[in-house]
Amino acid sequence: MDFDVNEEQAMLRDLVARFGADHYDPVKRLAYLREPRGFTAASWTMMAETGLLAFALPVEAGGFGGSDTDIITVMEAFGRFVGVEPLLASILLGAGAVNAAATEAQKEALLPGIVAGTQFAALALFEHQSRFGLAHPATRAEPDGGAFRISGAKQMVLGGGFADHVIVLARGGADGAPGLYLVDGSAPGIVRRDYRMVDGMAASDIDFAAVPAQAMTGGQEALDRVLAQARLGICAELLGLMETMFHQTLDYLKMRKQFGQPLGSFQVLQHRMADCYARLELSRSQLYRAAGAEGEEAGARRAAISAAKAYISESAMHVGEEAVQLHGGIGVTDELLVGQAFKRVVALANLLGDAEAEIDSYVALTA
C-alpha cells in the first residue's frame, strides 16, 4: 500500500506543523487556554487567512477537498503540538454538519463565514439520559408555521459557549424521527452553562425553551457521515498526541540519570518504551486502514473507523499513563507538555464514545 500523501496534502501538513512551531510551547499553550474561549482570536484568524479552516470541506463548498486523507493529515500534525484551536468543534463537527445536512441556502449563508473564521458553528447532540446513544433524543422540534421551535436540553456541546449557530439533534415531524435543526446562537430562549473540560477546552450545557429553528434536509445518514469524519479526526489527533508523549519521554529517559546512569539504560524501562512504540505504530496502521476505507460501503467504513477509535483510544491512554509515570511527579503537572497532552488524550478518548462503546458499534456494524 502507498501511504504517501500528495503534494497538496504535504503542503497542508507542513503548514500546520509550521504554525505549531511558530506559535506553541508549553507556556504559550497554557496562556491560550486561559483566554475566554480557550484560544486566541489572532491564531484563529491566522489559520483562516492561510486557508487551514477549509481543510475538511469539499472544493464545491470552498474547501481543500475534505477527503479522509486530508483530515488525518491535518489533525495528526495538529495533535503533535497539542493545539487548542477548535478544529474539531467548529470545523469537523459544526461546519461538517452544515455541509452534510443543510439546504443550499443555509450552506451559502453559513459556510463562508465559518471558513473565514468570523463565525462559529457547534453541534449539539448528547443528552444526560442517553450517554453516547443518539437514536432517541428527548429534545423536541415542534412545528411553528413554516419553521420549528426547539425545546430540550443538550450537554457537552463543544464550543457551545461562543457558537453563532447551533445545530441541534431533535425529534420532529409527524413521525417523530430524529433530525437536525439550525438555531441562531443569539435567539431568545437559549440558556448556556459554560465550563472547561479536563483538557481545558470550552464546552457548554445548553437548554432550549421554544427556540426558533430551521429544519435541515440531511437526516441520519448525513449525521453518520459527519460523526465518522469527526471520529477519524479524533483518531488522527490522538496519534499526534501519542507521538509527542512518546518522543518527549524517550528524550527524558536518555537525559535523566539515576545511580549514575541514564534511565534509558535500564532494560525494564526499555521494554516499556518498546511496548509504547509498538502501540504507536499499530495505531498508525489502524488509522490508515480506517482512512483507506473511504471508498467502501458506508457501514464498512464506519466499522473500520469505530475499530480504529477503540484501539487508538486505549493505546493513547496507555502511552500517556506510561509517559506520566516515567517522568515521575513532574509528569502530572502543566509545566511539561506531556501532562497537557495526556489531559487532551483523556478528553478525546471518551469523546463521541469510549472504547467500549466503539467496540459495541463495531460489533453491530459487522454482525
C-alpha positions as a printed NumPy array, in Angstrom:
array([[  0.   ,   0.   ,   0.   ],
       [  1.112,   3.567,  -0.716],
       [  0.965,   5.671,   2.461],
       [  2.439,   8.809,   0.901],
       [  0.325,  11.95 ,   0.704],
       [  0.128,  14.022,  -2.464],
       [  1.873,  17.355,  -2.907],
       [ -1.113,  19.449,  -1.77 ],
       [ -1.618,  17.342,   1.351],
       [  2.101,  17.528,   2.181],
       [  1.939,  21.311,   1.899],
       [ -1.095,  21.36 ,   4.171],
       [  0.673,  19.163,   6.74 ],
       [  3.765,  21.355,   6.635],
       [  1.622,  24.473,   7.027],
       [  0.061,  23.083,  10.219],
       [  3.465,  21.992,  11.541],
       [  4.951,  25.426,  10.863],
       [  2.027,  27.103,  12.627],
       [  2.686,  24.945,  15.693],
       [  6.445,  25.561,  15.626],
       [  5.967,  29.33 ,  15.387],
       [  3.218,  29.774,  17.967],
       [  3.375,  26.953,  20.505],
       [  5.329,  25.857,  23.54 ],
       [  4.006,  24.579,  26.917],
       [  3.858,  28.068,  28.448],
       [  2.187,  29.713,  25.455],
       [ -0.353,  26.902,  25.228],
       [ -1.439,  27.449,  28.841],
       [ -1.805,  31.163,  28.126],
       [ -4.04 ,  30.377,  25.147],
       [ -6.249,  28.154,  27.307],
       [ -6.726,  30.994,  29.79 ],
       [ -8.417,  33.088,  27.095],
       [-12.226,  33.324,  27.496],
       [-12.801,  30.938,  24.579],
       [ -9.806,  28.732,  25.272],
       [ -7.834,  30.02 ,  22.273],
       [ -6.816,  33.379,  20.831],
       [ -8.754,  35.218,  18.147],
       [ -5.464,  36.138,  16.469],
       [ -4.465,  32.497,  15.996],
       [ -7.899,  31.562,  14.623],
       [ -7.793,  34.478,  12.202],
       [ -4.303,  33.462,  11.099],
       [ -5.47 ,  29.9  ,  10.445],
       [ -8.378,  31.244,   8.407],
       [ -6.154,  33.565,   6.367],
       [ -3.83 ,  30.688,   5.477],
       [ -6.813,  28.566,   4.412],
       [ -6.423,  25.946,   7.137],
       [-10.067,  26.16 ,   8.202],
       [-11.152,  24.835,   4.797],
       [ -9.297,  21.507,   5.048],
       [-12.369,  19.395,   5.883],
       [-14.729,  20.78 ,   3.224],
       [-15.085,  19.702,  -0.41 ],
       [-13.982,  22.007,  -3.198],
       [-17.576,  22.871,  -4.152],
       [-18.106,  24.2  ,  -0.607],
       [-14.988,  26.368,  -0.774],
       [-12.7  ,  23.805,   0.844],
       [ -9.487,  21.977,   0.055],
       [-11.093,  18.623,  -0.684],
       [-12.346,  17.191,   2.603],
       [-11.15 ,  13.626,   1.961],
       [-10.332,  11.308,   4.836],
       [ -6.642,  11.643,   3.97 ],
       [ -6.902,  15.446,   4.184],
       [ -8.491,  15.154,   7.606],
       [ -5.98 ,  12.756,   9.149],
       [ -3.061,  14.697,   7.653],
       [ -4.112,  17.955,   9.323],
       [ -5.346,  16.518,  12.609],
       [ -2.264,  14.362,  13.224],
       [  0.003,  17.381,  12.688],
       [ -2.31 ,  19.443,  14.928],
       [ -2.096,  16.836,  17.69 ],
       [  1.702,  16.853,  17.693],
       [  1.839,  20.343,  19.226],
       [ -1.349,  19.813,  21.3  ],
       [ -3.252,  22.58 ,  19.547],
       [ -6.106,  24.346,  21.333],
       [ -7.968,  25.866,  18.37 ],
       [-11.464,  24.328,  17.905],
       [-10.831,  22.46 ,  14.647],
       [-12.818,  19.506,  15.926],
       [-15.701,  21.508,  17.388],
       [-16.208,  24.193,  14.757],
       [-14.826,  22.635,  11.561],
       [-15.227,  18.839,  11.688],
       [-18.473,  18.868,  13.7  ],
       [-20.005,  22.308,  13.102],
       [-19.063,  23.051,   9.503],
       [-19.207,  19.33 ,   8.715],
       [-22.857,  19.177,   9.8  ],
       [-23.717,  22.276,   7.76 ],
       [-22.06 ,  20.827,   4.666],
       [-23.662,  17.387,   5.061],
       [-27.162,  18.3  ,   6.195],
       [-28.021,  21.94 ,   5.378],
       [-30.035,  23.258,   2.454],
       [-28.156,  25.05 ,  -0.305],
       [-29.403,  28.399,   1.012],
       [-28.183,  27.547,   4.53 ],
       [-24.782,  26.482,   3.203],
       [-24.398,  29.726,   1.252],
       [-25.29 ,  31.723,   4.361],
       [-23.093,  29.88 ,   6.867],
       [-20.045,  28.213,   5.315],
       [-18.225,  31.33 ,   4.035],
       [-18.234,  32.901,   7.5  ],
       [-17.057,  29.695,   9.185],
       [-14.201,  29.189,   6.704],
       [-13.256,  32.878,   7.056],
       [-13.031,  32.44 ,  10.831],
       [-15.626,  35.109,  11.602],
       [-18.386,  32.733,  12.711],
       [-18.558,  29.509,  14.691],
       [-20.91 ,  26.558,  14.468],
       [-21.481,  23.928,  17.165],
       [-23.184,  20.548,  17.019],
       [-25.482,  19.763,  19.969],
       [-26.066,  16.006,  20.188],
       [-25.83 ,  14.442,  23.619],
       [-28.32 ,  14.39 ,  26.483],
       [-27.996,  13.37 ,  30.119],
       [-30.161,  10.275,  29.842],
       [-28.688,   8.912,  26.605],
       [-24.91 ,   8.757,  27.24 ],
       [-23.479,   8.019,  23.761],
       [-26.804,   6.986,  22.187],
       [-28.303,   9.319,  19.588],
       [-31.242,   7.272,  18.282],
       [-33.839,   8.554,  20.753],
       [-33.271,  12.217,  21.67 ],
       [-35.712,  13.736,  24.137],
       [-35.309,  17.218,  22.632],
       [-38.341,  18.091,  20.503],
       [-38.848,  20.238,  17.408],
       [-42.455,  21.431,  17.275],
       [-43.85 ,  22.897,  14.023],
       [-44.401,  26.659,  14.102],
       [-45.805,  27.838,  10.813],
       [-43.131,  27.225,   8.225],
       [-40.423,  26.767,  10.868],
       [-39.957,  24.936,  14.174],
       [-39.389,  25.596,  17.862],
       [-36.832,  23.553,  19.785],
       [-37.357,  22.537,  23.414],
       [-34.996,  20.358,  25.425],
       [-31.515,  20.185,  26.923],
       [-28.152,  19.202,  25.467],
       [-24.93 ,  18.518,  27.323],
       [-21.236,  18.822,  26.476],
       [-21.676,  20.947,  23.364],
       [-18.11 ,  21.632,  22.218],
       [-17.663,  25.337,  21.559],
       [-21.288,  25.952,  22.504],
       [-20.461,  28.983,  24.626],
       [-19.27 ,  31.074,  21.662],
       [-21.185,  29.444,  18.795],
       [-23.009,  31.801,  16.431],
       [-25.008,  28.85 ,  15.095],
       [-26.063,  25.687,  16.927],
       [-27.094,  22.567,  15.023],
       [-29.411,  20.551,  17.277],
       [-30.387,  16.888,  17.072],
       [-34.093,  16.695,  17.932],
       [-37.222,  14.664,  17.288],
       [-39.692,  16.339,  14.966],
       [-42.168,  15.903,  12.167],
       [-45.27 ,  13.736,  12.12 ],
       [-43.343,  10.517,  12.809],
       [-41.107,  11.995,  15.489],
       [-37.971,  10.915,  13.651],
       [-34.641,  12.42 ,  14.739],
       [-33.345,  15.239,  12.548],
       [-31.008,  18.209,  12.58 ],
       [-32.236,  21.763,  13.137],
       [-30.416,  25.055,  12.783],
       [-30.673,  27.533,  15.67 ],
       [-29.32 ,  31.083,  15.863],
       [-26.931,  31.202,  18.803],
       [-28.346,  34.572,  19.903],
       [-32.019,  33.526,  19.774],
       [-34.19 ,  34.102,  22.869],
       [-34.862,  31.018,  24.976],
       [-31.281,  29.699,  24.956],
       [-29.599,  29.242,  28.349],
       [-25.926,  28.202,  28.402],
       [-23.859,  26.837,  31.258],
       [-20.268,  27.135,  30.134],
       [-17.387,  25.168,  31.635],
       [-13.986,  23.711,  30.799],
       [-13.317,  20.035,  30.221],
       [-10.374,  18.131,  31.693],
       [ -8.125,  19.343,  28.865],
       [ -9.14 ,  22.987,  29.317],
       [-11.314,  23.123,  26.198],
       [-14.573,  25.082,  26.303],
       [-17.909,  23.234,  26.358],
       [-21.469,  24.056,  27.376],
       [-24.693,  22.523,  28.566],
       [-27.482,  24.278,  26.657],
       [-31.207,  24.488,  27.45 ],
       [-33.657,  25.339,  24.665],
       [-37.061,  26.778,  25.598],
       [-39.242,  27.01 ,  22.453],
       [-36.294,  28.431,  20.49 ],
       [-36.974,  29.273,  16.795],
       [-35.239,  26.833,  14.44 ],
       [-34.969,  25.903,  10.776],
       [-35.104,  22.323,   9.572],
       [-32.054,  20.915,   7.818],
       [-32.585,  18.447,   4.991],
       [-29.974,  15.849,   5.952],
       [-31.122,  13.016,   8.211],
       [-29.445,  10.129,   9.997],
       [-27.23 ,   9.264,   7.037],
       [-25.792,  12.795,   6.934],
       [-25.193,  12.763,  10.695],
       [-23.441,   9.388,  10.426],
       [-21.066,  10.812,   7.8  ],
       [-20.254,  13.813,   9.977],
       [-19.58 ,  11.689,  13.054],
       [-17.462,   9.23 ,  11.061],
       [-15.225,  12.073,   9.873],
       [-15.091,  13.531,  13.395],
       [-14.076,  10.156,  14.847],
       [-11.406,   9.861,  12.176],
       [-10.128,  13.327,  13.11 ],
       [-10.061,  12.316,  16.786],
       [ -8.04 ,   9.195,  15.921],
       [ -5.516,  11.265,  13.97 ],
       [ -5.177,  13.851,  16.735],
       [ -4.694,  11.058,  19.283],
       [ -1.923,   9.631,  17.11 ],
       [ -0.19 ,  13.026,  17.03 ],
       [ -0.512,  13.298,  20.809],
       [  0.934,   9.793,  21.248],
       [  3.934,  10.714,  19.105],
       [  4.624,  13.799,  21.205],
       [  4.314,  11.954,  24.535],
       [  6.467,   9.059,  23.313],
       [  9.32 ,  11.167,  21.943],
       [  9.378,  13.538,  24.904],
       [  9.528,  10.576,  27.268],
       [ 12.275,   8.929,  25.222],
       [ 14.344,  12.136,  25.354],
       [ 13.778,  12.384,  29.11 ],
       [ 14.947,   8.799,  29.71 ],
       [ 18.124,   9.494,  27.764],
       [ 18.842,  12.645,  29.771],
       [ 17.681,  11.844,  33.334],
       [ 20.232,   9.908,  35.389],
       [ 19.732,   7.574,  38.342],
       [ 22.565,   5.716,  40.124],
       [ 24.955,   7.437,  37.729],
       [ 23.306,   6.025,  34.613],
       [ 20.644,   7.331,  32.2  ],
       [ 17.203,   5.923,  32.998],
       [ 17.059,   4.648,  29.442],
       [ 19.864,   2.202,  30.14 ],
       [ 17.635,   0.104,  32.427],
       [ 16.224,  -2.829,  30.493],
       [ 12.806,  -2.838,  32.152],
       [ 12.242,   0.76 ,  31.012],
       [ 13.465,  -0.117,  27.527],
       [ 10.834,  -2.859,  27.39 ],
       [  8.11 ,  -0.453,  28.441],
       [  9.149,   2.07 ,  25.805],
       [  9.286,  -0.687,  23.172],
       [  5.704,  -1.597,  24.07 ],
       [  4.674,   2.055,  23.684],
       [  6.396,   2.232,  20.312],
       [  4.585,  -0.897,  19.128],
       [  1.241,   0.575,  20.21 ],
       [  2.073,   3.818,  18.409],
       [  2.848,   2.077,  15.127],
       [ -0.134,  -0.283,  15.38 ],
       [ -2.33 ,   2.766,  15.998],
       [ -0.913,   4.366,  12.871],
       [ -1.837,   1.235,  10.9  ],
       [ -5.376,   1.33 ,  12.309],
       [ -5.693,   4.991,  11.334],
       [ -4.501,   4.332,   7.773],
       [ -6.838,   1.343,   7.493],
       [ -9.792,   3.488,   8.564],
       [ -8.876,   6.303,   6.164],
       [ -8.386,   3.76 ,   3.394],
       [-11.997,   2.601,   3.783],
       [-13.323,   5.892,   2.397],
       [-14.467,   4.309,  -0.858],
       [-16.112,   1.314,   0.786],
       [-19.768,   0.833,   1.674],
       [-20.908,   3.24 ,   4.412],
       [-21.339,   0.559,   7.073],
       [-17.932,  -0.973,   6.383],
       [-16.29 ,   2.454,   6.572],
       [-17.976,   3.302,   9.858],
       [-16.973,  -0.101,  11.261],
       [-13.319,   0.49 ,  10.315],
       [-13.392,   3.922,  11.97 ],
       [-15.042,   2.58 ,  15.143],
       [-12.426,  -0.19 ,  15.354],
       [ -9.65 ,   2.367,  14.906],
       [-11.033,   4.69 ,  17.565],
       [-11.442,   1.848,  20.071],
       [ -7.852,   0.669,  19.595],
       [ -6.225,   4.088,  19.313],
       [ -8.083,   5.447,  22.356],
       [ -6.889,   2.595,  24.571],
       [ -3.356,   2.786,  23.177],
       [ -3.164,   6.559,  23.644],
       [ -4.3  ,   6.191,  27.257],
       [ -1.615,   3.533,  27.829],
       [  1.158,   5.623,  26.263],
       [  0.017,   8.67 ,  28.239],
       [ -0.015,   6.792,  31.527],
       [  3.473,   5.422,  30.841],
       [  4.763,   8.87 ,  29.852],
       [  3.434,  10.44 ,  33.042],
       [  4.779,   7.665,  35.268],
       [  8.219,   7.577,  33.663],
       [  8.552,  11.334,  34.119],
       [  7.789,  10.949,  37.815],
       [  5.834,  13.56 ,  39.782],
       [  6.514,  16.343,  37.283],
       [  4.685,  14.339,  34.61 ],
       [  1.28 ,  15.236,  36.052],
       [  1.97 ,  18.974,  36.088],
       [  1.153,  21.51 ,  33.401],
       [  4.789,  22.594,  33.273],
       [  5.507,  19.751,  30.852],
       [  3.783,  19.269,  27.53 ],
       [  3.423,  15.58 ,  28.442],
       [  0.975,  16.442,  31.217],
       [ -1.01 ,  18.774,  28.974],
       [ -1.085,  16.21 ,  26.163],
       [ -2.303,  13.449,  28.479],
       [ -5.255,  15.574,  29.597],
       [ -6.181,  16.082,  25.954],
       [ -5.932,  12.315,  25.407],
       [ -8.324,  11.674,  28.313],
       [-10.892,  14.035,  26.772],
       [-10.599,  12.728,  23.205],
       [-10.561,   9.04 ,  24.134],
       [-14.065,   9.386,  25.58 ],
       [-15.489,  11.843,  23.066],
       [-18.37 ,  10.596,  20.863],
       [-17.956,   7.193,  22.535],
       [-15.393,   5.49 ,  24.748],
       [-13.539,   2.341,  23.676],
       [-16.309,   0.054,  24.952],
       [-18.989,   1.976,  23.045],
       [-16.884,   1.924,  19.867],
       [-16.414,  -1.847,  20.161],
       [-20.185,  -2.283,  20.564],
       [-20.674,  -0.152,  17.448],
       [-18.127,  -2.222,  15.523],
       [-19.837,  -5.479,  16.525],
       [-23.247,  -4.146,  15.492],
       [-21.953,  -2.914,  12.124],
       [-20.17 ,  -6.176,  11.293],
       [-22.728,  -8.655,  12.671]])
